[in-house]
Amino acid sequence: VQVALVELDGRRTVVNTLNGYICPPTGVEMKPGAEAVHKISMSFLRQSGETDVPAFLHRVIDFIENAQASGKVVVAHNSTFDVESLNRTLEAHGVERRLDLTRVFCTMRGSKRLCNLKDRRGRLKAPRNEELFRFLHGGAPPNVGDLHDACTDATITGLSYLAGRKRGWW
């Protein structure tokens, strides 16, 4: 329901963003628990969502493809979920373009063994976005109250990617 892309420069400054809300197509309902996570209601989407969803989705893919073409790394914290969700959204709105999962770096997968976090049973677990940020930066991410806002999450992911790169992780 929300797509956000954030471009950071090497100094960790946001230099470009693309953010929009997408109302599901007619007949597609939001999963019951989803609103509890991201706090975006169907009524908000109907009132404030993108008026031309296919055009917005083309801008999203253009943003990503332009970044990749210029040698930038496209990063997501849970790239499998994000890319699959975006591709389902593209299909649902009749947009034939798709994002290639193999061209998106995943900070969640890339940091799992490096963070060495354990679940309740003592097994290795992938860090949540906030956990990775805390591990790399030693404190809470900025705007921690806005977690699950796609723009905030994208910024936190980018900052973690840059910090991991600085440590030589990727």
C-alpha positions in Angstrom: 0.0 0.0 0.0 3.0 2.3 0.3 6.1 2.4 -2.0 9.0 4.5 -1.0 12.5 4.8 -2.6 15.2 6.8 -1.0 18.6 7.7 -2.5 21.4 8.4 -0.1 24.8 9.8 -1.0 28.1 8.7 0.5 27.7 11.2 3.3 24.5 9.5 4.4 22.4 12.4 3.2 19.0 11.8 1.5 19.3 13.3 -2.0 16.2 11.9 -3.7 13.0 10.2 -2.7 9.9 8.8 -4.3 7.0 8.0 -2.0 3.4 7.1 -2.8 0.3 5.3 -1.5 -1.5 2.7 -3.6 -5.1 1.8 -3.2 -5.6 -1.9 -4.1 -7.6 -2.5 -7.3 -11.3 -3.0 -7.0 -12.0 -6.4 -5.5 -8.7 -6.7 -3.7 -8.9 -6.2 0.1 -6.1 -5.4 2.5 -5.2 -8.3 4.8 -6.7 -7.8 8.3 -3.4 -7.6 10.2 -1.7 -5.3 7.6 -3.3 -2.1 8.8 -2.3 -2.9 12.4 1.4 -3.0 11.2 1.6 0.0 8.9 -1.3 2.1 10.2 -2.6 2.9 6.7 -6.3 2.4 6.3 -8.3 1.7 3.1 -10.2 5.1 3.6 -6.8 6.9 3.7 -5.7 5.1 0.5 -8.9 6.0 -1.2 -8.6 9.7 -0.2 -4.8 10.2 -0.5 -3.5 7.4 -2.7 -2.0 7.9 -6.1 -4.7 8.9 -8.6 -2.9 7.2 -11.6 -1.4 4.1 -10.0 0.1 2.6 -13.3 1.9 5.9 -14.0 3.3 6.0 -10.4 4.4 2.4 -10.7 6.2 3.2 -14.0 8.0 6.0 -12.1 9.0 3.5 -9.4 10.5 1.1 -11.9 12.2 4.0 -13.8 13.7 5.3 -10.5 15.2 1.8 -9.7 16.4 1.1 -13.3 18.0 4.5 -13.6 19.8 3.9 -10.3 21.0 0.5 -11.4 22.1 1.9 -14.9 24.2 4.6 -13.2 26.0 1.9 -11.1 24.1 2.5 -7.8 23.2 -0.4 -5.5 19.5 -0.9 -5.0 19.0 -2.1 -1.4 16.0 -3.5 0.5 16.0 -5.0 4.0 13.8 -8.0 3.1 14.3 -7.9 -0.7 12.3 -11.1 -1.4 9.2 -9.7 0.3 9.6 -6.2 -1.2 10.3 -7.3 -4.8 7.6 -10.0 -4.8 5.1 -7.5 -3.3 6.0 -4.8 -5.9 5.8 -7.3 -8.7 2.3 -8.5 -7.6 1.2 -4.8 -7.4 2.6 -4.2 -10.9 0.6 -7.2 -12.2 -2.6 -6.3 -10.3 -2.5 -2.8 -11.9 -1.8 -4.0 -15.4 1.8 -2.9 -15.6 3.9 -5.4 -17.5 7.3 -4.4 -16.2 8.9 -6.4 -13.3 11.7 -5.9 -10.9 14.5 -8.5 -10.9 15.1 -9.8 -7.4 18.7 -10.8 -8.3 19.5 -7.1 -8.8 18.4 -5.9 -5.4 20.8 -6.3 -2.4 19.2 -7.7 0.8 20.6 -6.2 4.0 18.6 -8.8 6.0 20.2 -11.8 4.3 23.5 -10.1 3.9 23.8 -9.4 7.7 22.2 -12.5 9.2 25.5 -14.3 10.0 27.4 -11.1 10.7 25.0 -9.9 13.4 24.9 -13.4 14.9 21.5 -12.8 16.6 19.6 -15.7 18.1 15.9 -16.5 18.3 14.2 -17.8 21.5 15.4 -21.3 20.7 19.0 -20.2 20.3 19.0 -20.5 16.5 20.6 -17.9 14.2 18.0 -15.4 13.1 17.9 -12.6 10.5 17.8 -9.1 12.1 14.8 -6.9 11.9 15.5 -3.6 10.2 15.7 -1.8 13.5 17.9 -4.5 15.0 20.4 -4.2 12.2 20.5 -0.4 12.6 21.1 -0.8 16.3 23.8 -3.4 15.8 25.7 -1.1 13.2 25.1 2.2 14.9 24.9 1.4 18.6 21.5 3.1 19.1 18.0 3.5 17.9 17.3 4.7 14.3 16.0 8.2 13.7 12.2 8.5 13.9 11.9 5.2 15.6 8.2 5.8 16.2 7.6 5.8 12.4 8.9 2.2 11.8 6.9 0.5 9.1 6.4 3.8 7.3 8.0 2.8 4.0 10.0 6.1 3.6 11.4 5.8 7.2 12.2 2.1 6.7 13.9 2.7 3.3 16.1 5.4 4.9 17.1 3.2 7.8 17.9 0.4 5.4 20.1 2.7 3.3 21.9 4.0 6.4 22.5 0.4 7.6 23.8 -0.6 4.1 26.3 2.3 4.1 27.4 1.4 7.7 27.8 -2.2 6.7 29.8 -1.3 3.6 32.0 0.9 5.7 32.8 -2.1 7.9 33.6 -4.2 4.8 30.6 -6.4 5.2 29.6 -6.0 1.5 
